[in-house]
Amino acid sequence: MAVGPIIASAGAFAIGLFVMATVTPNVVIKDTWRAFQVASVAGIASALLGKLVVALMSLIFLPILLAGPLGVFFLHALFNGALLFGASHYFDDGIRFASLKTLSLVAAGLTLVQMIVRSGV
């Protein structure tokens, strides 16, 4: 497995999280270093495990995959949202999402950024 696409995807996730935090209401960065840790952990996990987990989730959510690329996007955004939720609770003073709707919006935006970076790398 090549390291370049993984680093690019994880970096896009980390940078994207800070950009999404500035443009999305109800996202609070309480500690920049902790928020960077959240972004790094979630970005690396997403880059390394994203395709595998989406493939496994596709067995459970087969009807969603029938929607084609939109279904894959939805599953990947769901996985990224779970990663963000877990990492933000583990590093509890870093970044806070006011609601599940805000977390979902950020996860969808980060998934879009990752897909764009992966297609270009």
N, CA, C and O of each residue as an XYZ file, in Angstrom:
484
protein
N       0.848     -1.177      0.000
C       0.000      0.000      0.000
C       0.897      1.244      0.000
O       1.823      1.349      0.803
N       0.619      2.158     -0.883
C       1.416      3.375     -1.001
C       1.106      4.328      0.144
O      -0.042      4.460      0.567
N       2.133      4.982      0.632
C       1.991      5.880      1.780
C       1.494      7.261      1.343
O       0.787      7.922      2.104
N       1.844      7.706      0.148
C       1.482      9.045     -0.327
C      -0.009      9.333     -0.289
O      -0.413     10.353      0.269
N      -0.851      8.461     -0.870
C      -2.291      8.732     -0.818
C      -2.861      8.737      0.597
O      -3.798      9.480      0.887
N      -2.300      7.913      1.475
C      -2.780      7.879      2.856
C      -2.453      9.198      3.554
O      -3.299      9.765      4.246
N      -1.223      9.685      3.372
C      -0.823     10.957      3.981
C      -1.644     12.109      3.409
O      -2.081     12.995      4.143
N      -1.853     12.090      2.084
C      -2.643     13.155      1.456
C      -4.078     13.140      1.966
O      -4.650     14.195      2.240
N      -4.661     11.957      2.095
C      -6.033     11.852      2.576
C      -6.146     12.271      4.034
O      -7.076     12.988      4.402
N      -5.207     11.832      4.868
C      -5.219     12.212      6.286
C      -4.964     13.710      6.448
O      -5.589     14.357      7.289
N      -4.055     14.261      5.653
C      -3.782     15.696      5.702
C      -4.979     16.515      5.265
O      -5.288     17.545      5.865
N      -5.654     16.058      4.218
C      -6.857     16.750      3.760
C      -7.938     16.713      4.830
O      -8.673     17.683      5.017
N      -8.029     15.596      5.524
C      -8.997     15.471      6.612
C      -8.687     16.468      7.721
O      -9.579     17.158      8.213
N      -7.414     16.541      8.112
C      -7.009     17.437      9.195
C      -7.224     18.899      8.814
O      -7.804     19.662      9.586
N      -6.770     19.283      7.654
C      -6.948     20.671      7.207
C      -8.426     20.975      7.012
O      -8.910     22.046      7.379
N      -9.132     20.016      6.428
C     -10.564     20.193      6.200
C     -11.352     20.380      7.480
O     -12.325     21.133      7.509
N     -10.935     19.694      8.548
C     -11.643     19.842      9.818
C     -11.522     21.272     10.345
O     -12.497     21.834     10.843
N     -10.342     21.853     10.239
C     -10.173     23.233     10.702
C     -10.942     24.207      9.813
O     -11.517     25.176     10.309
N     -10.956     23.960      8.523
C     -11.721     24.828      7.611
C     -13.214     24.690      7.896
O     -13.932     25.687      7.972
N     -13.680     23.443      8.055
C     -15.103     23.228      8.334
C     -15.500     23.850      9.673
O     -16.623     24.332      9.827
N     -14.583     23.841     10.638
C     -14.881     24.434     11.943
C     -15.060     25.945     11.843
O     -15.816     26.532     12.616
N     -14.375     26.571     10.905
C     -14.509     28.027     10.773
C     -15.756     28.423      9.982
O     -16.302     29.504     10.201
N     -16.212     27.571      9.072
C     -17.355     27.932      8.234
C     -18.671     27.310      8.686
O     -19.736     27.686      8.195
N     -18.605     26.364      9.614
C     -19.816     25.704     10.086
C     -20.195     26.261     11.454
O     -19.377     26.266     12.373
N     -21.423     26.725     11.587
C     -21.826     27.218     12.907
C     -21.925     26.060     13.903
O     -22.149     24.911     13.524
N     -21.756     26.386     15.150
C     -21.897     25.430     16.245
C     -20.786     24.394     16.329
O     -20.976     23.322     16.904
N     -19.630     24.707     15.760
C     -18.436     23.889     15.962
C     -17.458     24.760     16.742
O     -17.096     25.850     16.301
N     -17.038     24.273     17.898
C     -16.182     25.056     18.775
C     -14.846     24.350     18.941
O     -14.786     23.217     19.419
N     -13.768     25.033     18.539
C     -12.425     24.524     18.809
C     -11.995     25.149     20.127
O     -11.749     26.352     20.219
N     -11.910     24.292     21.152
C     -11.559     24.770     22.485
C     -10.050     24.801     22.684
O      -9.528     25.689     23.358
N      -9.355     23.840     22.105
C      -7.906     23.745     22.232
C      -7.362     23.314     20.874
O      -7.686     22.232     20.384
N      -6.543     24.154     20.275
C      -6.048     23.894     18.924
C      -5.236     22.609     18.856
O      -5.396     21.835     17.913
N      -4.369     22.363     19.833
C      -3.548     21.155     19.810
C      -4.411     19.905     19.922
O      -4.183     18.929     19.207
N      -5.397     19.926     20.811
C      -6.302     18.775     20.955
C      -7.137     18.594     19.685
O      -7.378     17.466     19.255
N      -7.571     19.687     19.094
C      -8.335     19.592     17.846
C      -7.472     19.005     16.737
O      -7.961     18.238     15.908
N      -6.178     19.366     16.717
C      -5.265     18.782     15.743
C      -5.112     17.281     15.988
O      -5.030     16.504     15.036
N      -5.072     16.873     17.248
C      -4.995     15.448     17.563
C      -6.251     14.718     17.101
O      -6.163     13.616     16.559
N      -7.417     15.322     17.310
C      -8.670     14.737     16.835
C      -8.617     14.563     15.326
O      -8.938     13.497     14.801
N      -8.205     15.628     14.629
C      -8.149     15.590     13.172
C      -7.140     14.561     12.682
O      -7.401     13.855     11.709
N      -6.005     14.471     13.337
C      -4.967     13.526     12.920
C      -5.404     12.083     13.121
O      -5.280     11.259     12.215
N      -5.913     11.779     14.303
C      -6.341     10.412     14.600
C      -7.484      9.994     13.680
O      -7.447      8.913     13.093
N      -8.488     10.838     13.557
C      -9.632     10.504     12.705
C      -9.217     10.448     11.229
O      -9.683      9.580     10.491
N      -8.356     11.354     10.801
C      -7.911     11.366      9.405
C      -7.093     10.146      9.039
O      -7.292      9.564      7.973
N      -6.174      9.751      9.908
C      -5.355      8.571      9.631
C      -6.220      7.316      9.657
O      -6.087      6.454      8.788
N      -7.100      7.207     10.642
C      -7.989      6.040     10.706
C      -8.899      5.979      9.488
O      -9.145      4.900      8.948
N      -9.396      7.122      9.056
C     -10.259      7.159      7.874
C      -9.496      6.757      6.626
O     -10.010      6.018      5.786
N      -8.254      7.248      6.502
C      -7.456      6.935      5.321
C      -7.059      5.462      5.296
O      -7.055      4.838      4.235
N      -6.728      4.907      6.454
C      -6.283      3.518      6.506
C      -7.443      2.522      6.460
O      -7.359      1.494      5.788
N      -8.513      2.829      7.168
C      -9.594      1.867      7.323
C     -10.851      2.187      6.523
O     -11.761      1.362      6.440
N     -10.907      3.369      5.941
C     -12.128      3.825      5.276
C     -12.683      2.873      4.246
O     -13.857      2.509      4.315
N     -11.875      2.462      3.298
C     -12.369      1.589      2.225
C     -12.772      0.220      2.765
O     -13.769     -0.353      2.325
N     -12.001     -0.304      3.717
C     -12.316     -1.609      4.293
C     -13.638     -1.566      5.060
O     -14.484     -2.444      4.896
N     -13.810     -0.555      5.887
C     -15.040     -0.452      6.675
C     -16.243     -0.195      5.774
O     -17.314     -0.756      6.006
N     -16.087      0.633      4.763
C     -17.197      0.883      3.835
C     -17.552     -0.402      3.102
O     -18.731     -0.668      2.871
N     -16.559     -1.206      2.732
C     -16.839     -2.484      2.084
C     -17.601     -3.412      3.027
O     -18.547     -4.077      2.605
N     -17.202     -3.464      4.295
C     -17.910     -4.298      5.265
C     -19.310     -3.770      5.542
O     -20.264     -4.539      5.664
N     -19.424     -2.440      5.639
C     -20.743     -1.844      5.876
C     -21.664     -2.068      4.689
O     -22.883     -2.129      4.851
N     -21.096     -2.190      3.504
C     -21.928     -2.397      2.315
C     -22.639     -3.737      2.353
O     -23.680     -3.904      1.718
N     -22.091     -4.691      3.091
C     -22.776     -5.974      3.245
C     -24.038     -5.817      4.085
O     -25.037     -6.498      3.855
N     -23.983     -4.914      5.060
C     -25.134     -4.681      5.932
C     -26.137     -3.741      5.275
O     -27.347     -3.957      5.336
N     -25.612     -2.696      4.648
C     -26.463     -1.663      4.060
C     -26.506     -1.779      2.541
O     -26.328     -0.779      1.845
N     -26.734     -2.956      2.025
C     -26.725     -3.189      0.579
C     -27.683     -2.273     -0.184
O     -27.310     -1.771     -1.244
N     -28.900     -2.035      0.308
C     -29.788     -1.140     -0.446
C     -29.220      0.269     -0.650
O     -29.508      0.917     -1.655
N     -28.414      0.737      0.304
C     -27.815      2.067      0.156
C     -26.829      2.062     -1.003
O     -26.737      3.039     -1.746
N     -26.098      0.976     -1.159
C     -25.116      0.905     -2.239
C     -25.764      0.861     -3.616
O     -25.124      1.191     -4.615
N     -27.013      0.462     -3.675
C     -27.709      0.453     -4.954
C     -27.878      1.869     -5.499
O     -28.168      2.057     -6.680
N     -27.697      2.851     -4.639
C     -27.751      4.252     -5.082
C     -26.473      4.655     -5.805
O     -26.381      5.774     -6.310
N     -25.483      3.764     -5.863
C     -24.244      4.027     -6.584
C     -23.285      4.886     -5.782
O     -23.134      4.695     -4.575
N     -22.635      5.834     -6.452
C     -21.638      6.664     -5.768
C     -22.210      7.446     -4.585
O     -21.503      7.703     -3.611
N     -23.460      7.816     -4.667
C     -24.080      8.538     -3.558
C     -24.186      7.641     -2.322
O     -24.007      8.110     -1.198
N     -24.473      6.369     -2.523
C     -24.533      5.423     -1.414
C     -23.171      5.204     -0.780
O     -23.059      5.125      0.444
N     -22.132      5.106     -1.606
C     -20.766      4.960     -1.092
C     -20.385      6.212     -0.303
O     -19.786      6.117      0.768
N     -20.733      7.376     -0.830
C     -20.463      8.634     -0.132
C     -21.157      8.644      1.230
O     -20.556      9.029      2.233
N     -22.414      8.222      1.263
C     -23.171      8.203      2.515
C     -22.514      7.272      3.540
O     -22.376      7.642      4.706
N     -22.108      6.072      3.120
C     -21.471      5.136      4.050
C     -20.137      5.674      4.563
O     -19.815      5.539      5.743
N     -19.365      6.287      3.660
C     -18.071      6.841      4.078
C     -18.279      8.026      5.028
O     -17.532      8.182      5.994
N     -19.278      8.851      4.762
C     -19.583      9.969      5.661
C     -20.048      9.454      7.017
O     -19.720     10.042      8.048
N     -20.803      8.372      7.024
C     -21.235      7.771      8.282
C     -20.033      7.277      9.082
O     -19.968      7.471     10.295
N     -19.088      6.641      8.403
C     -17.871      6.171      9.063
C     -17.040      7.349      9.571
O     -16.552      7.319     10.701
N     -16.877      8.379      8.750
C     -16.119      9.561      9.180
C     -16.791     10.249     10.368
O     -16.112     10.740     11.269
N     -18.113     10.283     10.368
C     -18.835     10.859     11.498
C     -18.590     10.073     12.780
O     -18.411     10.659     13.847
N     -18.581      8.751     12.676
C     -18.299      7.910     13.847
C     -16.869      8.143     14.336
O     -16.628      8.205     15.542
N     -15.931      8.270     13.415
C     -14.545      8.552     13.797
C     -14.426      9.907     14.486
O     -13.755     10.027     15.511
N     -15.068     10.917     13.931
C     -15.034     12.251     14.546
C     -15.664     12.232     15.933
O     -15.139     12.833     16.871
N     -16.777     11.548     16.055
C     -17.452     11.460     17.342
C     -16.548     10.797     18.384
O     -16.391     11.300     19.496
N     -15.962      9.669     18.006
C     -15.089      8.953     18.931
C     -13.849      9.740     19.290
O     -13.487      9.826     20.464
N     -13.189     10.317     18.292
C     -11.953     11.068     18.554
C     -12.228     12.337     19.344
O     -11.430     12.710     20.204
N     -13.342     13.010     19.070
C     -13.638     14.237     19.806
C     -14.006     13.946     21.260
O     -13.812     14.796     22.128
N     -14.530     12.765     21.528
C     -14.814     12.400     22.914
C     -13.568     11.889     23.625
O     -13.430     12.061     24.836
N     -12.669     11.266     22.887
C     -11.418     10.797     23.486
C     -10.532     11.985     23.871
O      -9.982     12.038     24.971
N     -10.407     12.945     22.928
C      -9.673     14.189     23.199
C     -10.724     15.244     23.536
O     -10.992     16.137     22.732
N     -11.313     15.142     24.712
C     -12.527     15.866     25.049
C     -12.403     17.381     25.140
O     -13.431     18.059     25.150
N     -11.229     17.935     25.207
C     -11.117     19.387     25.278
C     -10.742     20.021     23.945
O     -10.464     21.219     23.896
N     -10.727     19.255     22.876
C     -10.265     19.780     21.599
C     -11.321     20.476     20.780
O     -11.232     21.678     20.528
N     -12.311     19.732     20.367
C     -13.333     20.270     19.474
C     -14.686     19.738     19.929
O     -14.809     18.596     20.374
N     -15.686     20.585     19.808
C     -17.021     20.177     20.235
C     -18.023     20.519     19.140
O     -17.981     21.597     18.547
N     -18.911     19.586     18.892
C     -19.983     19.770     17.932
C     -21.270     19.960     18.726
O     -21.576     19.166     19.616
N     -22.020     21.006     18.408
C     -23.206     21.343     19.201
C     -24.312     20.314     19.055
O     -25.108     20.125     19.975
N     -24.371     19.645     17.906
C     -25.460     18.692     17.694
C     -25.003     17.605     16.729
O     -23.945     17.696     16.106
N     -25.823     16.591     16.629
C     -25.553     15.512     15.688
C     -25.653     16.024     14.249
O     -24.943     15.549     13.362
N     -26.527     16.984     14.031
C     -26.672     17.592     12.700
C     -25.376     18.295     12.296
O     -24.934     18.170     11.154
N     -24.769     19.026     13.218
C     -23.508     19.711     12.940
C     -22.405     18.703     12.658
O     -21.633     18.872     11.714
N     -22.327     17.656     13.470
C     -21.332     16.610     13.260
C     -21.522     15.950     11.892
O     -20.544     15.680     11.195
N     -22.762     15.693     11.508
C     -23.053     15.073     10.211
C     -22.648     15.981      9.052
O     -22.116     15.512      8.046
N     -22.899     17.261      9.194
C     -22.527     18.220      8.152
C     -21.010     18.275      7.976
O     -20.513     18.278      6.850
N     -20.280     18.318      9.087
C     -18.813     18.344      9.034
C     -18.286     17.032      8.439
O     -17.376     17.053      7.609
N     -18.846     15.901      8.854
C     -18.408     14.601      8.335
C     -18.653     14.502      6.828
O     -17.813     13.973      6.100
N     -19.782     15.003      6.361
C     -20.070     14.983      4.924
C     -19.093     15.872      4.155
O     -18.622     15.501      3.081
N     -18.796     17.036      4.706
C     -17.828     17.930      4.060
C     -16.438     17.323      4.006
O     -15.748     17.429      2.992
N     -16.024     16.685      5.097
C     -14.703     16.050      5.119
C     -14.636     14.854      4.178
O     -13.599     14.604      3.564
N     -15.716     14.129      4.062
C     -15.763     13.005      3.127
C     -15.632     13.499      1.691
O     -14.937     12.882      0.883
N     -16.284     14.590      1.375
C     -16.168     15.176      0.042
C     -14.733     15.609     -0.243
O     -14.207     15.358     -1.327
N     -14.104     16.259      0.735
C     -12.704     16.684      0.573
C     -11.810     15.475      0.363
O     -10.953     15.486     -0.520
N     -11.997     14.426      1.167
C     -11.180     13.228      1.016
C     -11.360     12.583     -0.349
O     -10.386     12.148     -0.963
N     -12.588     12.517     -0.826
C     -12.837     11.899     -2.136
C     -12.190     12.703     -3.254
O     -11.676     12.128     -4.213
N     -12.210     14.014     -3.139
C     -11.552     14.856     -4.150
C     -10.048     14.646     -4.130
O      -9.418     14.524     -5.181
N      -9.465     14.602     -2.919
C      -8.016     14.399     -2.809
C      -7.636     13.021     -3.318
O      -6.644     12.881     -4.033
N      -8.406     12.000     -2.965
C      -8.086     10.644     -3.426
C      -8.183     10.491     -4.935
O      -7.431      9.724     -5.536
N      -9.092     11.207     -5.537
C      -9.223     11.080     -6.996
C      -8.078     11.796     -7.719
O      -7.756     11.459     -8.858
N      -7.469     12.779     -7.062
C      -6.393     13.516     -7.687
C      -5.004     12.956     -7.415
O      -4.046     13.291     -8.111
N      -4.898     12.096     -6.392
C      -3.584     11.564     -6.004
C      -3.320     10.266     -6.707
O      -2.265      9.662     -6.512
